[in-house]
């Protein structure tokens, strides 16, 4: 299965799912399936448009549930009518739970180092499941991708703490997106060549 990604540029694409972004994705990739991360729950009209383009959509989000939700699979910890007990996961935490549901706990645990950075960076409460994710992630910090390890090395960080993530790592990773092109930071997570 071919998998690709699209990170919107906040200056040229706006924030989240837009009609223009969906047209761009259609032209660039023409996917069968789009899985959102950290967006989409408030994009009913955009999701309906995406379906006219032939896309199946799975929305993973952690934002508040609007009155009208998209007519597709939606995974969000804030739904009131679900049995899932924890309502404060970040967007990456929701994506991690999707990985767990599809591939099992063992596979999900491989991504806790990445998810721990996202959890601290998103400033969600470090309680309950978030605390567990960060604990496992910091314990498995050596599982980080090579590009992120190189960033940590450049910051002279060895025994990483949540404070290091909040004040040293997350600001570096978030800067690219704030300046316009989040893919610069994303590439640190997929780069294989040090």
VODREN-187284 format. One line per 2 residues: their letters; for each residue z, y, x of C-alpha. Coordinates in Angstrom, 2 decimals. Last residue first. Layout:
BEGIN
a	Z/Y/X ~ ... .
***
This chain:
BEGIN
xx	9.48/11.24/21.84 ~ 6.52/9.55/20.14 .
xx	7.46/7.83/16.87 ~ 7.51/10.91/14.64 .
xx	8.46/10.22/11.01 ~ 11.77/12.08/10.63 .
xx	10.90/14.88/13.06 ~ 7.69/15.30/11.04 .
xx	9.81/16.44/8.09 ~ 11.02/19.42/10.10 .
xx	7.49/20.70/10.69 ~ 6.52/19.61/7.17 .
xx	8.85/22.28/5.79 ~ 6.19/24.96/6.37 .
xx	7.19/28.36/4.96 ~ 9.89/30.10/7.00 .
xx	12.61/28.72/4.70 ~ 11.05/25.28/5.02 .
xx	11.04/25.44/8.81 ~ 14.60/26.79/8.93 .
xx	16.10/23.93/6.94 ~ 16.03/21.45/9.82 .
xx	17.67/23.84/12.30 ~ 20.25/24.98/9.73 .
xx	21.01/21.33/8.86 ~ 21.72/20.30/12.47 .
xx	24.15/22.91/13.80 ~ 26.52/24.23/11.13 .
xx	26.58/21.65/8.35 ~ 25.53/18.62/10.41 .
xx	27.93/19.42/13.23 ~ 30.70/19.92/10.65 .
xx	29.88/16.52/9.15 ~ 30.56/15.06/12.59 .
xx	28.22/13.80/15.31 ~ 29.62/12.19/18.45 .
xx	26.73/13.05/20.76 ~ 25.33/16.52/20.21 .
xx	23.85/18.44/23.14 ~ 21.67/20.48/20.74 .
xx	18.51/19.27/22.52 ~ 19.85/15.71/22.24 .
xx	20.38/16.13/18.50 ~ 16.80/17.37/18.12 .
xx	15.53/14.39/20.16 ~ 17.51/12.06/17.91 .
xx	15.79/13.71/14.93 ~ 12.39/12.97/16.43 .
xx	13.32/9.41/17.32 ~ 14.38/8.47/13.77 .
xx	18.10/8.14/13.07 ~ 19.56/4.64/13.30 .
xx	21.94/5.78/16.07 ~ 23.80/7.79/13.40 .
xx	24.96/4.54/11.83 ~ 28.67/5.40/11.59 .
xx	27.71/8.97/10.64 ~ 25.50/7.63/7.87 .
xx	28.09/5.15/6.63 ~ 30.74/7.90/6.37 .
xx	28.23/10.36/4.89 ~ 27.14/7.88/2.21 .
xx	30.76/6.91/1.44 ~ 31.80/10.56/1.10 .
xx	28.86/11.20/-1.19 ~ 29.91/8.18/-3.27 .
xx	33.36/9.58/-4.01 ~ 33.91/13.00/-2.48 .
xx	32.00/15.25/-0.10 ~ 31.10/17.75/-2.83 .
xx	27.40/18.70/-2.63 ~ 26.49/21.23/0.05 .
xx	22.82/20.21/0.26 ~ 23.08/20.04/4.07 .
xx	26.01/17.61/3.90 ~ 24.15/15.20/1.63 .
xx	20.83/15.66/3.42 ~ 22.36/14.80/6.81 .
xx	24.16/11.79/5.30 ~ 20.89/10.69/3.68 .
xx	19.18/10.38/7.07 ~ 22.01/8.28/8.51 .
xx	22.26/6.41/5.20 ~ 18.67/5.17/5.45 .
xx	19.27/1.66/6.83 ~ 22.04/1.27/4.22 .
xx	19.38/1.37/1.50 ~ 17.67/-1.68/2.98 .
xx	20.88/-3.69/2.95 ~ 21.79/-2.46/-0.54 .
xx	18.68/-3.87/-2.17 ~ 14.97/-3.12/-2.19 .
xx	14.12/-1.54/-5.55 ~ 17.54/-0.49/-6.80 .
xx	18.76/0.43/-3.30 ~ 15.63/2.49/-2.62 .
xx	16.16/4.26/-5.95 ~ 19.80/4.90/-4.95 .
xx	18.57/6.47/-1.70 ~ 16.21/8.74/-3.67 .
xx	19.20/9.87/-5.76 ~ 21.18/10.51/-2.58 .
xx	18.22/12.46/-1.17 ~ 18.36/14.76/-4.19 .
xx	22.12/15.26/-3.82 ~ 24.62/13.03/-5.61 .
xx	27.18/14.78/-7.79 ~ 27.26/12.94/-11.14 .
xx	28.98/9.68/-10.18 ~ 29.68/7.06/-12.89 .
xx	26.29/5.53/-13.65 ~ 26.61/4.27/-17.23 .
xx	24.01/6.60/-18.60 ~ 23.92/8.81/-21.69 .
xx	25.01/12.06/-19.99 ~ 22.10/12.29/-17.56 .
xx	23.32/14.19/-14.49 ~ 22.70/11.44/-11.94 .
xx	18.94/11.83/-12.32 ~ 16.26/9.13/-12.30 .
xx	13.39/9.96/-14.64 ~ 10.69/7.43/-15.52 .
xx	8.10/9.37/-17.49 ~ 7.99/11.69/-20.51 .
xx	9.43/14.71/-18.72 ~ 12.66/16.14/-20.10 .
xx	13.00/18.76/-22.81 ~ 16.48/20.23/-23.29 .
xx	16.99/20.51/-19.52 ~ 19.09/18.11/-17.43 .
xx	20.85/19.84/-14.54 ~ 19.51/19.09/-11.06 .
xx	19.81/15.78/-9.25 ~ 16.18/14.70/-9.16 .
xx	14.04/11.61/-8.88 ~ 10.96/11.79/-11.09 .
xx	8.66/8.77/-11.20 ~ 5.11/9.68/-12.13 .
xx	1.93/7.74/-12.88 ~ -1.04/9.89/-12.00 .
xx	-4.36/9.84/-13.86 ~ -5.08/13.57/-13.78 .
xx	-4.06/13.81/-17.45 ~ -0.72/12.30/-16.37 .
xx	-0.22/15.16/-13.94 ~ -0.69/17.64/-16.82 .
xx	2.11/15.96/-18.79 ~ 4.27/16.11/-15.65 .
xx	3.53/19.84/-15.30 ~ 4.51/20.49/-18.91 .
xx	7.82/18.63/-18.64 ~ 8.77/20.12/-15.28 .
xx	12.56/20.55/-15.55 ~ 13.37/17.09/-14.14 .
xx	10.68/17.49/-11.49 ~ 12.48/18.10/-8.24 .
xx	14.78/16.58/-5.62 ~ 12.36/13.84/-4.61 .
xx	9.25/13.20/-6.67 ~ 7.52/9.84/-6.76 .
xx	3.79/10.17/-7.41 ~ 1.70/7.12/-8.27 .
xx	-2.02/6.38/-8.42 ~ -2.79/8.96/-5.77 .
xx	-5.91/11.16/-5.46 ~ -4.88/12.16/-1.93 .
xx	-6.16/15.64/-1.02 ~ -7.98/16.65/-4.22 .
xx	-5.39/15.20/-6.61 ~ -2.55/16.61/-4.48 .
xx	-4.14/20.07/-4.58 ~ -4.58/19.87/-8.36 .
xx	-0.92/18.83/-8.66 ~ 0.09/21.77/-6.48 .
xx	-1.90/24.18/-8.65 ~ -0.23/22.81/-11.81 .
xx	3.19/23.27/-10.23 ~ 5.91/20.86/-9.13 .
xx	8.74/22.25/-7.02 ~ 8.79/25.70/-5.45 .
xx	5.72/27.82/-4.91 ~ 2.56/26.44/-3.34 .
xx	1.56/29.23/-0.93 ~ 4.93/30.74/0.00 .
xx	7.20/27.76/-0.70 ~ 4.90/25.38/1.16 .
xx	5.03/22.22/-0.91 ~ 5.79/18.98/0.89 .
xx	3.25/16.26/0.17 ~ 3.70/12.72/1.37 .
xx	1.63/9.62/1.99 ~ 1.84/5.92/1.22 .
xx	-0.98/3.38/1.42 ~ 0.00/0.00/0.00 .
***
